[in-house]
Amino acid sequence: MFNSLCNKKGITIVELVLTMFLTAIGIMALLSMQPISWQTAGRSDFMGRAAGVLQSELERNEIRIMNPANTVSTGTTTRTVYPSGATTLQRGDVAYTVATTVSSLATNAWRVDVRVTWPGNTRGIAESLTVTRQETYRQ
């Protein structure tokens, strides 16, 4: 009387094969995303370190220009910077190229443009800052 399909117990071999097939497809989809995630993690690491180097360079130039006792030379300078702060390449470090351009805007006002690049990225990141002399910073 109540002999329907719902009352039968157990898993058939077809259901088992179908479940294994769907699980394998899911695992392969996840594995195919792994290289992309490693690239994204590496790129964000490079950009994070470059942002720190960029901010440090902007602040260094700002402090130097704000002091009226210092002379300001305009032009472009390029140097290699290591995020560790060391003068040579350390384990885990990357050599960042910092191009700094100082240009005069007006009397006692300068524009500082900084671009930081790293191996594999010639475009890098850039920022600019307008700096004026501050008599209170005289040393």
C-alpha positions as CSV (number, residue, x, y, z in Angstrom):
1,M,0.0,0.0,0.0
2,F,2.8,2.4,0.9
3,N,5.3,1.0,-1.5
4,S,6.7,4.2,-3.1
5,L,10.2,5.2,-4.0
6,C,10.5,7.3,-0.9
7,N,10.5,4.3,1.3
8,K,13.4,2.5,-0.4
9,K,16.6,2.9,1.6
10,G,20.3,3.2,0.4
11,I,22.3,5.0,-2.2
12,T,22.5,3.7,-5.7
13,I,25.8,3.5,-7.7
14,V,24.5,6.2,-10.1
15,E,23.9,8.7,-7.3
16,L,27.4,7.9,-5.9
17,V,29.1,8.4,-9.3
18,L,27.2,11.6,-9.9
19,T,28.2,13.0,-6.5
20,M,31.8,12.1,-7.1
21,F,31.7,13.8,-10.5
22,L,30.2,17.0,-9.1
23,T,32.7,17.1,-6.3
24,A,35.6,16.6,-8.7
25,I,34.4,19.5,-10.9
26,G,34.2,21.7,-7.8
27,I,37.7,20.8,-6.7
28,M,39.1,21.4,-10.2
29,A,37.4,24.8,-10.3
30,L,39.0,25.8,-7.0
31,L,42.4,24.6,-8.1
32,S,42.2,26.6,-11.3
33,M,41.8,29.8,-9.2
34,Q,44.9,29.1,-7.1
35,P,47.5,30.7,-9.6
36,I,45.3,33.8,-9.9
37,S,45.1,34.2,-6.1
38,W,48.9,33.8,-5.8
39,Q,49.4,36.5,-8.5
40,T,47.0,38.8,-6.7
41,A,48.7,38.3,-3.3
42,G,52.1,39.0,-4.9
43,R,50.9,42.1,-6.6
44,S,49.3,43.5,-3.4
45,D,52.5,42.8,-1.5
46,F,54.6,44.7,-4.1
47,M,52.0,47.6,-4.1
48,G,51.9,47.7,-0.3
49,R,55.7,48.0,0.0
50,A,55.8,50.6,-2.9
51,A,53.1,52.7,-1.1
52,G,55.3,52.7,2.0
53,V,58.4,53.7,0.0
54,L,56.3,56.4,-1.8
55,Q,55.0,58.0,1.4
56,S,58.5,57.9,3.0
57,E,60.0,59.7,0.0
58,L,57.3,62.4,-0.1
59,E,57.7,63.0,3.6
60,R,61.5,63.2,3.3
61,N,61.3,65.8,0.6
62,E,58.6,67.7,2.4
63,I,60.6,68.0,5.6
64,R,63.7,69.1,3.6
65,I,61.9,71.8,1.6
66,M,59.9,73.2,4.6
67,N,63.1,74.1,6.4
68,P,64.2,77.6,5.1
69,A,67.8,76.8,6.0
70,N,68.0,74.1,3.2
71,T,68.5,74.9,-0.4
72,V,66.1,73.4,-2.8
73,S,67.4,72.1,-6.2
74,T,64.9,71.4,-8.9
75,G,65.1,68.5,-11.3
76,T,64.7,64.8,-11.3
77,T,66.6,62.3,-9.3
78,T,66.4,58.5,-9.5
79,R,67.6,56.1,-6.8
80,T,67.1,52.5,-5.7
81,V,65.4,51.9,-2.3
82,Y,64.9,48.7,-0.4
83,P,61.8,48.5,1.9
84,S,63.9,47.0,4.7
85,G,65.8,50.3,4.9
86,A,69.1,48.6,4.3
87,T,71.6,49.9,1.8
88,T,72.0,46.5,0.0
89,L,69.5,43.9,-1.1
90,Q,68.4,41.7,1.9
91,R,66.7,38.4,1.8
92,G,63.0,39.0,1.0
93,D,63.6,42.5,-0.3
94,V,62.9,43.9,-3.7
95,A,64.7,46.8,-5.3
96,Y,62.3,49.7,-5.9
97,T,63.2,52.5,-8.2
98,V,62.2,55.9,-6.9
99,A,62.1,58.8,-9.4
100,T,61.6,62.2,-7.7
101,T,61.0,65.4,-9.6
102,V,61.1,68.7,-7.8
103,S,59.8,71.7,-9.7
104,S,59.3,75.3,-8.6
105,L,55.8,76.7,-8.6
106,A,56.3,80.1,-7.2
107,T,58.5,81.9,-4.6
108,N,58.8,79.5,-1.7
109,A,56.5,76.9,-3.3
110,W,57.5,73.6,-4.9
111,R,55.8,70.6,-6.4
112,V,57.3,67.2,-5.6
113,D,56.3,64.3,-7.9
114,V,57.4,60.8,-6.9
115,R,57.0,57.6,-8.9
116,V,57.9,54.2,-7.5
117,T,58.5,51.2,-9.8
118,W,59.6,47.7,-9.2
119,P,60.8,44.7,-11.3
120,G,58.0,43.6,-13.6
121,N,56.0,46.9,-13.3
122,T,57.5,49.8,-15.2
123,R,54.4,52.0,-14.5
124,G,54.4,51.7,-10.7
125,I,52.5,54.1,-8.5
126,A,52.9,57.9,-8.3
127,E,51.9,60.8,-6.1
128,S,52.6,64.5,-5.9
129,L,52.7,67.1,-3.2
130,T,52.9,70.9,-3.0
131,V,55.3,72.1,-0.4
132,T,55.9,75.7,0.9
133,R,58.5,77.1,3.2
134,Q,57.6,77.3,6.9
135,E,59.6,79.6,9.1
136,T,58.7,77.6,12.2
137,Y,60.7,74.6,10.7
138,R,64.0,76.6,10.5
139,Q,66.8,74.6,12.1
